[in-house]
Amino acid sequence: MSVLLSKFITKHNTAPFSQIKIEDYVPAFQEGITLAKAEIDAIVNNPEAPTFENTIAAMDFSGDILDRLSSIFFNLNSAETNDEMQKIAQEVSPLLSEFGNDIRLNADLFAKVKAVYDQKESLNLNPEQTTLLDKKYKSFSRNGANLPEDKKNQLREIDKELSKLSLQFGENVLAETNNFELHLTDQKDLSGLPEGTIEAARLLAKNQEKEGWIFTLDHPSYVPFLTYADNRELRKKMAIAFGAKAFQNNEFDNQENVLKIAKLRFERANLLGYKTHAHFVLEERMAESPEKVFSFLNDLLAKAKPAAQKEFAELTAFAKELDGIEQLEKWDGAYYSEKLKQQLFNLDDEKLKPYFQLEKVLDGAFTVAKKLYGLTFTEVFDIDKYHEEVTTYEVRDAENNLVSIFYADFFPRKGKRNGAWMTSFKSQYVKDGLNERPHISNVCNFTKPTETKPSLLTFNEVTTLFHEFGHGLHGMLADTTYPSLSGTSVYWDFVELPSQIMENWCYEPEALALFANHYETGEIIPIEYVQKIKESASFQEGLATLRQLSFGLLDMAWHGQDPTNITDLKAFETEQFANTQLYPDVKENAMSTAFSHIFQGGYSSGYYSYKWAEVLDADAFEYFQEKGIFNEEVAKKFKDNVLSKGGTEHPMTLYKRFRGQEPKPEALLKRAGLL
């Protein structure tokens, strides 16, 4: 029997990565599905009358072996993949989607769930049980259980097709990212670039046995290039390559995939009785409806646009004065913003980086978690890991109980997708009186240490680390009974609150004093730098807000209306961006073909939730500031009502219990300097 299907005989039941063979996955998935089906059959064939325990709770605990296997496989497919893994993903994704549909379209099972649901008023359930019952009922009704047989089959076909398309979409983006490199051999082309970026590019070239320097579309290479390279033509080349990902009419082109995904999602929503995909999605969000999202986004747009236009005019004038640039282009934005920021605040990433050594920043995040929630993180060396660069920690509370296992995986490599994310290898839940603790992972792409320097982070990377760590705490501090309501299993527009609130500590002198020491001298970060970090935090916030809103509006445009008549992806985008566009359009570029958040990740009709959660996080952090940023009483309220509660109750109920009132957007506008 495959190691993947048995109970792991490991410390804390952690995943036995080193024992997994790639050829184990497909048979393990097949067997895992068979086992999970048997558990569902047992519920369906139980001769006793359906109850909450024998139907709803039993369903939630079923398929745990398959869940565990899926999380291991798909986490590795993101963080440590190869061609073979991607092939397996293509093979097992339709099987899993089919299995999900087998459950959701199982009429006998639905009859039992409905029987419990119909008597819910008389069952005396607690809030968590009530939520679970609602969720289970909706997982059927929102997935076609009330449809006639022919429509159910149609739905199955759509779901199979969608799962394939989104995998294909992601693989195309990854291939396009990997297929481009800028290979430079002339030293003068490096003008303006930070030493660390140059060293990393030299290392990359050396690894490929080439002379000179190689720059790629991976963020740690791409972002500094666009921000610092003096050579405008090369910035243009990089920017166009970045924006042209999967929009080049080649084998990796995503235009058809995007149109198909949007149309199939619309068709699916109609089939289920919803006006659009966004209506379907938002029923299960704090925002509730597309109308509310549009008015939320447009309201912020009205407040941010004048500021953005003013900032753009300032930037244009600055670039003209500095370099005689007549027309600011997209590949000029980051470069001149950085120059202007240096002029205004005399502060650049290169000045700050020596104070942000990765290990110390991570320790800082650990210390903040200790001060707020009493947690201790101890690195351990007897837990299996999937790559040598991963570090593993035991997380314990003030009474020394095990809270969680934490995996940290921080550097880019070939088999890892771009960006930063939090995920889990094992959920938290309570079964047979045992509180099973979670195994949580943070994956990022930070600059690697070089032969002469440790990994030094830009301030942006510092906030990224804290952000993902905030998601991590949401997972680690989970304390619910049922696995499907645990940790980050919350409404999508609430899930960014725990992550975004953590970023606030990066701007507080009291918190920075814990970890911002110069990596060579040990000197603590000078207070004037801290002041400038705070002042510069709202620098060009109008432009940043406009950009976020443009992405949210594009997402809603794809999903909040009938997309069947869209034939030209680029023309459609141009129309959607008209109200938020400041830079001239680049004809070779499209956003949607690499907009992985909405076409591969789970953010379709949900991109607005970043801004939505910013309103929550600014409002919540204001409460900390009123009482002190390490105030134990506020921290306990946040932990008890938000971090530990997962999706057990409606997020607004949880938020009001923590804050005593609904969130107000003023805190965000004030913080962003837009009021």
BELNORMO-V82991 format. One record per run of one state. SS is the DSSP state (alpha for helix, beta for strand, coil for the rest). FROM is the first residue (numbers start at 1). TO is the last residue. Records with the same first field share a line. If there is no record, write none. Layout:
SS = FROM-TO ; FROM-TO
//
This chain:
coil = 1-2 ; 6-10 ; 14-16 ; 20-23 ; 45-51 ; 62-63 ; 80-82 ; 105-106 ; 119-119 ; 123-126 ; 142-148 ; 180-181 ; 185-186 ; 191-194 ; 208-212 ; 216-218 ; 229-231 ; 244-254 ; 272-276 ; 283-289 ; 324-329 ; 346-348 ; 354-356 ; 374-375 ; 381-390 ; 397-401 ; 412-420 ; 427-428 ; 432-433 ; 437-437 ; 447-455 ; 457-458 ; 477-482 ; 486-496 ; 508-508 ; 513-516 ; 518-523 ; 525-526 ; 538-540 ; 560-568 ; 578-591 ; 595-595 ; 600-608 ; 628-631 ; 644-650 ; 660-665 ; 672-675
alpha = 3-5 ; 11-13 ; 17-19 ; 24-44 ; 52-61 ; 64-79 ; 83-104 ; 107-118 ; 120-122 ; 127-141 ; 149-179 ; 187-190 ; 195-207 ; 219-228 ; 232-243 ; 255-271 ; 277-282 ; 290-323 ; 330-345 ; 349-353 ; 358-373 ; 459-476 ; 483-485 ; 497-507 ; 509-512 ; 527-537 ; 541-559 ; 569-577 ; 592-594 ; 596-599 ; 609-627 ; 632-643 ; 651-659 ; 666-671
beta = 182-184 ; 213-215 ; 357-357 ; 376-380 ; 391-396 ; 402-411 ; 421-426 ; 429-431 ; 434-436 ; 438-446 ; 456-456 ; 517-517 ; 524-524
//
